[in-house]
Amino acid sequence: MARKPRPLDLLDWYIEAGADEAIGEAPRNRFEEPEPERGGEPEWEETEALRSIPSPL
């Protein structure tokens, strides 16, 4: 049966793998899609008056 690795063994493994600093309490998912930015009010709102203007095309 395999023995449970000691914390120092895990730290040595991380150093050998090239990890030299830890930032933050939880790992960051860099593959996750970013959330879309949510702005306040829209810049303009289509009103009934705008819809009644005929298209020039």
TACOR-V601230 format. One line per field, one symbol per residue. phi: phi as a letter, one per 20 degrees, with the letter a starting at -180 (. if undefined). psi: psi as a letter, one per 40 degrees, with the letter a starting at -180 (. if undefined). A space follows every 50 residues. Layout:
phi->???
psi->???
This chain:
phi->.feffegffffffffffofcbdcnecfdeeeffffffdeffffbcfdfff feffffe
psi->hiihiiddddddddddeeheihhidiihheehhiiihhabiidihhiddd dehihe.
